Amino acid sequence: MSVNYSEKIPNNVNLSEDKTLQRALEHWQPEFYEWWSAMGPEGSRNFDVYLRTAVSVDRDGWAQFGYVKMPDYRWGIFLNPADAGRKIHFGEHKGQPAWQEVPGEHRANLRRIIVAQGDTEPASVEQQRHLGLTAPSLYDLRNLFQVNVEEGRHLWAAVYLLQRYFGRDGREEAEALLQRRSGDADNPRILGAFNERTSDWLSFFMFTYFTDRDGKFQLCALAESGFDPLARTTQFMLTEEAHHMFVGESGVSRVIQRTSQLMKEHGVEDPARVRALGAIDLPTIQRYLNFHYSVTIDLFGSDQSSNAASFYSSGLKGRYEETKLGDDHVLKNDTYKVLELAGDRLLEKEVPALLSLNERLRDDYIKDSIGGVERWNKVIEKAGVAFRLRVPHKAFNRKIGTFAGVRVSPDGRVLPEAQWQANVREWLPSEQDRAFVASLMGRVAEPGKFAGWIAPPATGINRQPVDFQYVRFN
């Protein structure tokens, strides 16, 4: 199949002039469409969806709105404009010109970084494949589909880097990105959080708030990379990631708003009575929060990591807002505080800053996550309900790093196994919780109508009214 590079794949990488890359994409593109057909949003091939499409990186081009059938979405390849004088800002190559081609000594690590990031993009589409069947409104259905197609575009971005800069190895990795499957026992996705179920819309909103926020921080760190094509690619991806986090934060906020409204209207606080009103009780929302937050902070990796140190010193992956930090950007003599387990207590200790880069990025993420949770609490306060959501301790429910398998309560107490087992149903969603939330799920397909467990948004998309027909079923 021949690809029309000026229309089918909007790009600013001179794709029409790169014959080798054209051949690679001509081989890969049909496989992508097969993957999308098999693993993309279920039953949606012929829907007209009011989507935002990027056709260039300038203000007028990166967000064009209109009805599109998702298989016809124009997945493009965009890098932020080049800075001819850009320097590497950190590590052993600090002050040297940014690389325009892959340095031979860093080839394997760069490929590993790009593959790990690229693997998350199709994984989240696969996790969310069935959600469209139970969307609480056309507005929410459209937002789900927008997230899906943009994750697909981010996959294209990773594949461009692999195929343009890594030859045969890159082409093989690009194909493998379409072969792994979220949750598959034999060929799962690389990172654990992307093999979890996203079986209901509360999970989806928590995922897009917490896990896509991890994506923001990982992309910000890669946007500092001394490998300029990677930095410029991730800089543009961040413009789209913001919408994904908006979907999550506003979605959870609307669930909380509806629950709080019904609690006040009916004068009830008991979770069972709240559930009887067809709302998701606040303790269940807290348990979902605990789960998605703890699974996500595992994505940052071990709190002490020689790989992270190597990536930094080599100039491959920086820190969050690297250029705004006031140290020497080499870190050979610096330290950073991490937690360790001392008997039945958690204590801080100083460790080399280079080894603790994952922990520093995790801490930056935690501060950012807390801000949104506090905004959710303002919704509860405004309704006059006496309840507060809280981010659990970062050692809670960990599967990776120092605290993997250590039993720590949400408030940071180290517990014996028996005490953990006695309380875990209060802290993490049970099968009964998930079954209840699933029982509320059902597609609402009339413009302007919303399921009873979620409030409408304050405004529509792109200045459209809330009751706009965001998805047209054909």
C-alpha positions in Angstrom: 0.0 0.0 0.0 1.5 3.4 -1.0 1.2 6.2 1.5 0.2 9.7 0.6 2.7 11.5 2.8 1.3 15.0 2.4 -2.3 14.0 3.3 -2.3 10.7 5.2 0.6 11.4 7.5 0.9 15.1 8.4 4.5 15.6 9.4 7.4 18.1 9.7 10.2 15.6 9.3 10.5 15.8 5.4 8.9 12.3 5.2 8.3 12.6 1.4 12.1 13.0 0.9 13.3 10.0 3.1 12.9 7.0 0.9 14.3 4.5 3.5 11.9 5.7 6.1 9.0 5.6 3.6 9.7 2.0 2.9 9.8 1.2 6.6 6.5 3.0 7.2 4.9 1.4 4.2 5.6 -2.0 5.8 4.6 -0.9 9.3 1.4 1.1 8.5 -0.8 -1.8 7.5 0.2 -3.6 10.6 -0.8 -0.6 12.7 -4.2 -0.6 11.1 -4.6 -4.3 11.7 -3.7 -3.7 15.4 -6.1 -0.7 15.6 -8.9 -2.8 14.1 -8.2 -5.7 16.5 -7.3 -3.8 19.7 -8.6 -0.2 19.3 -12.0 1.0 20.6 -14.5 -1.7 20.2 -17.4 -1.3 17.8 -16.4 2.2 16.8 -15.1 1.9 13.2 -18.0 3.9 11.6 -18.6 6.5 14.2 -18.1 10.2 13.3 -16.2 11.6 16.2 -15.6 15.3 16.9 -11.8 15.0 17.3 -8.8 17.3 17.6 -6.2 16.6 14.9 -2.7 17.9 14.8 -1.6 18.9 11.3 1.4 21.1 12.3 3.2 22.3 15.4 2.1 26.0 15.1 -0.7 27.5 17.0 -3.2 27.2 14.2 -2.3 23.7 13.1 -1.9 21.5 16.2 -5.5 21.5 17.2 -8.0 21.4 14.3 -11.4 20.1 15.2 -13.9 18.3 13.1 -15.8 15.0 12.6 -13.5 12.1 11.8 -14.0 8.3 11.6 -11.2 7.0 13.8 -9.7 4.6 11.3 -9.3 7.6 9.0 -7.6 9.8 11.7 -4.5 11.4 10.4 -1.8 10.1 12.7 1.0 12.5 12.2 4.7 12.8 13.0 5.7 16.0 14.6 8.8 17.4 16.4 9.0 20.8 18.0 11.0 23.2 15.9 14.8 22.8 16.1 17.0 25.1 18.0 20.2 25.2 16.0 22.3 26.2 19.0 20.9 23.8 21.5 23.3 22.4 24.0 23.2 19.4 26.3 22.3 20.7 29.8 23.4 17.9 32.1 25.6 15.0 32.6 29.2 14.3 31.4 28.4 16.0 28.0 27.1 19.2 29.5 27.8 22.2 27.3 28.3 20.1 24.2 26.0 20.5 21.1 22.9 18.3 21.3 23.2 15.2 19.2 21.3 15.0 15.9 22.2 11.4 15.3 22.5 8.5 17.8 25.9 8.4 19.5 27.2 4.8 19.0 28.1 4.3 22.6 24.5 5.2 23.7 22.6 3.4 21.0 21.3 0.5 23.1 20.2 2.7 26.0 18.5 5.2 23.8 16.6 2.4 22.0 15.6 0.9 25.3 14.3 4.3 26.5 12.2 4.9 23.4 10.8 1.4 23.4 9.8 1.6 27.0 7.9 4.9 26.4 6.5 3.7 23.1 5.1 0.5 24.6 2.9 2.5 27.0 1.0 4.1 24.2 -0.7 1.1 22.5 -1.0 -0.5 25.9 -3.4 2.1 27.2 -5.5 1.9 24.1 -5.8 -1.9 24.7 -6.7 -1.4 28.4 -9.5 1.0 27.4 -10.8 -1.0 24.4 -14.2 -1.8 25.9 -14.9 1.4 27.7 -16.8 3.0 24.8 -19.6 0.5 25.3 -20.4 2.0 28.7 -19.7 5.7 28.2 -21.7 7.9 30.6 -22.3 10.5 27.9 -21.4 11.5 24.3 -19.1 14.1 25.8 -17.2 11.4 27.7 -17.2 9.0 24.8 -15.6 11.7 22.6 -12.9 12.3 25.3 -12.1 8.6 25.5 -11.7 8.5 21.7 -9.6 11.6 21.7 -7.3 10.0 24.3 -7.2 6.8 22.2 -6.2 8.4 18.9 -3.6 10.6 20.6 -2.0 7.6 22.2 -1.9 6.1 18.7 -0.2 9.2 17.5 2.4 9.0 20.3 3.0 5.4 19.1 3.7 6.8 15.7 6.2 9.3 17.2 8.1 6.5 18.9 8.1 4.4 15.7 9.4 7.3 13.7 12.4 7.6 16.1 13.0 3.8 16.0 12.8 3.5 12.2 14.6 6.7 11.4 17.5 6.3 13.7 18.0 2.6 14.6 17.9 0.7 11.3 17.0 -3.0 11.4 16.9 -3.1 15.2 14.5 -0.1 15.2 12.2 -1.7 12.6 12.1 -4.9 14.6 11.2 -3.0 17.8 8.5 -1.1 16.0 6.9 -4.3 15.0 7.2 -5.7 18.5 5.3 -2.7 19.8 2.2 -4.0 17.9 2.7 -7.6 19.0 2.7 -7.3 22.8 -0.7 -7.1 24.4 -1.8 -5.6 27.7 -2.4 -8.3 30.3 -1.3 -11.1 28.0 0.2 -13.9 30.0 2.8 -14.8 27.3 3.6 -11.4 25.7 2.6 -8.6 28.1 3.4 -5.0 28.0 6.7 -4.0 29.4 5.5 -2.0 32.5 3.2 -3.5 35.1 0.6 -0.7 35.3 -0.1 -1.2 31.6 -1.2 -4.7 32.2 -3.9 -3.8 34.7 -7.5 -3.8 33.9 -9.3 -0.6 33.1 -12.7 -2.1 33.4 -14.9 0.9 34.3 -15.0 4.6 33.9 -13.9 5.5 37.5 -10.8 3.4 36.7 -10.4 5.3 33.4 -10.6 8.7 35.1 -8.1 7.6 37.8 -5.8 6.2 35.1 -5.8 9.4 33.0 -5.2 11.5 36.1 -2.5 9.4 37.8 -0.9 7.2 35.1 -1.0 9.8 32.3 0.6 12.2 34.8 3.4 9.7 35.1 3.6 10.1 31.3 3.9 13.8 31.7 6.9 13.5 34.1 8.6 10.9 32.0 8.1 13.0 28.8 9.4 16.1 30.6 12.6 14.2 31.6 13.0 12.9 28.0 12.4 16.4 26.7 15.7 17.4 28.3 17.6 14.6 26.4 20.8 15.4 24.7 19.5 13.4 21.7 17.7 16.2 20.0 15.1 14.3 18.0 13.9 12.6 21.1 13.7 15.9 23.0 11.8 17.6 20.3 9.4 14.7 19.8 8.5 14.5 23.5 8.1 18.3 23.7 5.3 18.1 21.2 3.8 15.0 22.8 3.4 17.0 26.0 0.9 19.4 24.3 -1.4 16.4 23.9 -0.7 14.8 27.2 -2.3 17.8 29.0 -5.8 16.9 27.7 -5.5 13.3 29.0 -4.8 14.6 32.5 -7.7 17.0 32.1 -10.0 14.1 31.3 -8.9 12.4 34.4 -9.0 15.3 36.8 -12.3 16.7 35.6 -13.8 13.2 35.3 -13.1 12.3 39.0 -14.2 15.8 40.0 -17.6 15.3 38.3 -18.1 11.9 39.9 -17.4 13.5 43.3 -19.7 16.4 42.5 -22.6 14.0 41.7 -22.0 11.9 44.8 -21.7 14.9 47.1 -24.9 16.4 45.6 -26.9 13.3 46.2 -25.6 12.9 49.7 -26.7 16.4 50.7 -30.1 16.2 48.8 -31.0 12.9 50.6 -29.2 13.6 53.9 -27.2 10.3 53.8 -23.6 9.5 54.6 -23.5 5.7 55.0 -21.8 4.2 51.9 -24.5 1.6 51.4 -27.2 4.3 51.3 -25.2 6.4 48.9 -24.8 3.3 46.7 -28.6 2.8 46.9 -29.0 6.2 45.2 -26.9 5.0 42.2 -23.8 7.0 43.2 -20.2 5.9 43.9 -19.6 6.4 47.6 -16.6 8.5 48.6 -14.8 5.7 50.5 -14.9 3.6 47.2 -13.4 6.6 45.3 -10.7 6.7 47.9 -9.9 3.0 47.4 -9.7 3.5 43.7 -7.4 6.5 44.3 -5.2 4.4 46.5 -4.9 1.7 43.9 -4.1 3.8 40.9 -1.8 6.1 42.7 0.3 3.2 44.2 0.4 1.3 40.9 1.5 4.5 39.1 4.4 5.5 41.4 5.9 2.0 40.8 6.3 3.1 37.2 9.2 5.4 38.3 11.3 2.3 39.1 13.6 1.5 42.0 14.4 4.3 44.4 18.1 3.7 43.7 19.0 2.9 40.2 22.3 2.6 38.4 20.5 2.6 35.1 18.9 6.0 35.9 22.3 7.3 36.9 23.8 6.0 33.6 21.0 7.6 31.6 21.6 11.0 33.3 25.4 11.0 33.2 25.2 10.0 29.5 22.9 12.9 28.7 20.0 10.7 27.6 17.4 11.5 30.2 17.3 14.5 32.5 15.3 15.6 35.5 11.9 17.3 35.6 12.5 21.0 34.6 16.3 20.3 34.5 17.2 23.8 33.3 15.4 25.5 36.2 17.4 23.6 38.8 20.3 25.4 40.6 22.9 22.7 41.0 25.8 21.8 38.8 23.7 19.4 36.6 26.4 16.7 37.0 25.6 15.6 40.5 28.7 13.6 41.2 29.1 15.1 44.7 25.4 15.6 45.5 23.0 13.6 47.7 19.3 13.1 47.9 17.1 11.7 50.7 15.3 8.4 50.2 13.3 6.2 52.6 14.5 2.9 54.0 12.9 0.3 56.2 14.5 0.1 59.7 12.7 -2.6 61.6 9.1 -1.5 61.8 9.9 2.2 60.9 10.5 4.2 57.8 13.5 6.5 58.0 15.2 8.9 55.6 18.8 8.5 54.6 21.1 10.4 52.3 22.3 8.6 49.1 24.2 9.7 46.0 22.0 12.0 43.9 22.8 10.1 40.7 21.5 6.9 42.1 18.3 8.4 43.4 17.0 10.1 40.2 14.0 7.9 40.0 13.0 8.8 43.5 13.5 12.5 42.8 11.2 12.2 39.8 8.7 10.3 41.9 8.7 13.0 44.5 8.1 15.7 41.9 5.2 13.6 40.6 3.8 13.2 44.1 3.8 16.9 44.7 2.0 17.5 41.4 -0.6 14.7 42.1 -1.5 16.1 45.5 -2.6 19.4 43.9 -5.4 17.7 41.9 -6.6 15.7 44.9 -6.8 19.0 46.9 -9.0 20.4 44.1 -11.2 17.3 44.4 -11.5 18.0 48.1 -12.7 21.6 47.4 -15.6 20.0 45.4 -16.5 18.0 48.5 -16.1 21.0 50.8 -18.3 23.2 48.6 -21.1 20.6 48.9 -20.8 20.7 52.6 -19.8 17.0 53.0 -17.4 16.1 55.8 -14.9 13.9 53.9 -11.4 14.3 52.6 -9.6 12.3 50.0 -5.9 11.7 50.7 -2.9 10.5 48.7 -1.6 7.4 50.5 2.0 7.2 51.7 4.5 6.4 48.9 5.5 3.1 50.5 1.9 1.9 50.4 1.1 -1.1 48.2 4.4 -1.1 46.4 5.6 -3.8 44.0 8.9 -2.3 42.9 11.8 -0.9 44.8 12.8 -0.9 48.5 9.2 -1.3 49.6 8.2 -4.1 47.3 6.0 -6.4 49.3 6.4 -4.4 52.5 3.1 -3.9 54.3 2.6 -0.2 54.9 -0.7 1.5 55.7 -1.9 4.5 53.8 -0.8 6.7 56.7 2.7 5.2 56.6 2.7 2.6 59.4 4.6 -0.6 58.8 2.3 -3.5 59.5 2.5 -7.2 60.2 0.8 -9.3 57.5 -2.2 -10.2 59.6 -3.0 -6.5 60.3 -2.6 -5.7 56.6 -5.0 -8.5 55.6 -7.5 -7.4 58.2 -7.6 -3.9 56.7 -6.8 -4.2 53.0 -10.5 -4.2 52.0 -10.8 -0.7 53.5 -7.7 0.5 51.6 -7.9 -1.1 48.1 -10.9 -1.8 45.9 -12.4 -5.2 46.5 -14.1 -7.4 43.8 -17.4 -6.3 45.4 -16.4 -2.6 44.9 -15.5 -3.2 41.3 -18.7 -5.2 40.7 -20.8 -2.4 42.1 -19.1 0.3 40.0 -19.4 -2.0 37.0 -23.2 -2.3 37.7 -23.5 1.5 37.2 -21.9 1.5 33.8 -24.1 1.7 30.7 -23.8 3.8 27.6 -25.8 7.1 27.5 -26.0 8.1 23.9 -28.4 11.0 23.8 -26.8 14.4 23.4 -26.8 16.4 26.7 -27.8 13.4 28.8 -25.5 11.9 31.5 -25.5 8.8 33.6 -26.8 9.3 37.1 -23.4 8.7 38.8 -21.6 11.6 37.2 -22.3 15.4 36.9 -22.2 17.2 33.5 -19.1 19.2 32.7 -19.1 23.0 33.2 -18.3 23.6 29.5 -18.1 21.7 26.3 -15.2 21.0 23.9 -13.8 23.7 21.7 -16.6 26.2 22.7 -19.3 23.7 21.7 -22.3 23.4 24.0 -22.4 20.5 26.5 -25.4 19.0 24.6 -23.4 19.0 21.3 -23.5 15.7 19.4 -19.8 14.8 20.0 -20.2 11.3 18.5 -22.6 10.4 15.6 -23.4 6.7 15.4 -23.8 5.5 11.8 
